[in-house]
Amino acid sequence: MSDLIMCKGDVGAINAVGFDCEWAQVSGKRKTNFPFAIVNIFRKLFSIEEILENRKILKVGVACDSDVSYFAEDYNIKGWLDLRHLAVEDEFRNCKLGLKSLAKHYLGISLLKSRKLRVSDWESRSLTHHQVTYAAEDAIVGTRILLAQLKNLWTPVLEESWETSVCKAIEEVCEPFVEVEFNDEKMRFCFVCGKNEVSARKNVVPQEYK
């Protein structure tokens, strides 16, 4: 967790936040008729409503469109971005395109995804230390992944400040994917050779790949 806190100053300089939700569950299923239990947002100096409804502040995460749909009755969320779009643009080749895989690839860190914590009581007035850490990590990591992706996808102008360069990168690289659901069709490539062409399905690994 100490590594994640180090990026706080960097994140405060750009209009982007890590975004994730934790939901109370009944019989293993997410409650759909109750407000969200916790929304994890890594950013300072703004109220939750100001962040959620401001399209100029990106809300980044993985599969965040599903979280956004649950917010619809309470907030008009604008400016959300699924990080998987940028992963595909960056030619990320991994069939498991989740936050855990992206964190490992871009940041070299391993997120602990405990099912016990995921289905724990998020409506409790007092959360445990493990719950707080679990919830905060996803939000912080989301923003760090964004910055790592932008470093690969954007070439800054040398004389520009870091803040100016990153803000331009967000505008030009991310804008086409803002509020766009991620389509798994984008991931149709061969995980062996990396080619995108349509090919016949083979039940065994061809000799040329062994």
TARANOR-V297353 format. One record per backbone hydrogen bond with DSSP energy under -1.0 kcal/mol. CO is the residue of the C=O (numbers start at 1). NH is the residue of the N-H. Records with the same first field share a line. If there is no record, write none. Layout:
BEGIN
CO->NH ; NH
END
This chain:
BEGIN
1->5
4->7
5->8
7->11
8->12
10->13
11->14
14->16
15->58
17->60
18->42
20->40
22->38
24->31
26->29
29->26
38->22
40->20
41->43
47->51
48->52
49->53
52->78
54->57
58->17
59->81
60->19
61->83
63->66
64->68
65->69
66->70
71->74 ; 75
79->59
80->179
81->61
82->85
83->87
84->88
85->89
86->90
87->92
88->91
95->97
98->102
99->103
100->104
101->105
102->106
103->107 ; 109
112->114
114->118
115->119
117->120
120->122
128->132
129->133
130->134
131->135
132->136
133->137
134->138
135->139
136->140
137->141
138->142
139->143
140->144
141->145
142->146
143->147
144->148
145->149
146->150
147->151
148->152
149->153
150->154
157->160
161->165
162->166
163->167
164->168
165->169
166->170
167->171
168->172
169->173
170->174
174->177
175->178
177->180
183->186
184->187
185->188
187->189
190->194
195->190
206->209
207->210
END
